Amino acid sequence: MTGLIYLIPVALLLGLLGLGAFIWATKSGQFDDPEGARYRILIDEDKPLPDKPDER
């Protein structure tokens, strides 16, 4: 029973810490574009390789 004296405040502190991290991530723009990441992998932004001169 005396363990609850320590566990309840620790659980509340961890919950508030997680809530604070979620609010910080939301305000910093972490979740602004959830759809864009899905399609970003399909965009080909690689530059073509330059042609190598013939070595004869």
C-alpha positions in Angstrom: 0.0 0.0 0.0 2.9 2.4 0.7 4.1 1.7 -2.9 1.1 3.6 -4.2 2.4 6.7 -2.5 5.3 6.6 -5.0 3.7 5.0 -8.0 0.8 7.4 -8.5 2.9 10.6 -8.6 5.4 8.9 -10.9 2.6 7.7 -13.2 1.1 11.2 -13.3 4.5 12.8 -14.0 5.1 10.4 -16.9 1.7 11.0 -18.3 2.2 14.8 -18.2 5.7 14.4 -19.7 4.1 12.4 -22.6 1.4 14.9 -23.1 3.9 17.7 -23.1 6.0 15.9 -25.8 2.9 15.4 -27.9 1.9 19.1 -27.7 5.5 20.1 -28.5 5.6 17.8 -31.5 2.2 19.2 -32.7 3.3 22.8 -32.4 6.6 22.2 -34.1 4.9 20.9 -37.2 5.6 17.2 -36.8 2.2 16.2 -38.0 1.5 18.8 -40.7 1.6 16.7 -43.8 0.7 13.0 -43.2 -0.3 12.4 -46.8 2.8 14.0 -48.4 5.2 11.4 -47.0 3.3 8.6 -48.7 3.7 10.1 -52.1 7.2 11.6 -51.6 8.9 8.3 -52.2 7.4 8.2 -55.7 8.9 11.5 -56.9 12.2 11.0 -58.8 14.5 13.8 -58.0 17.7 12.2 -59.0 19.9 14.0 -61.5 20.9 11.9 -64.5 24.5 10.8 -64.5 26.8 12.6 -66.9 27.9 10.7 -70.0 31.3 9.2 -69.7 33.8 10.1 -72.5 34.8 7.1 -74.7 38.2 5.8 -73.6 39.9 4.5 -76.7 
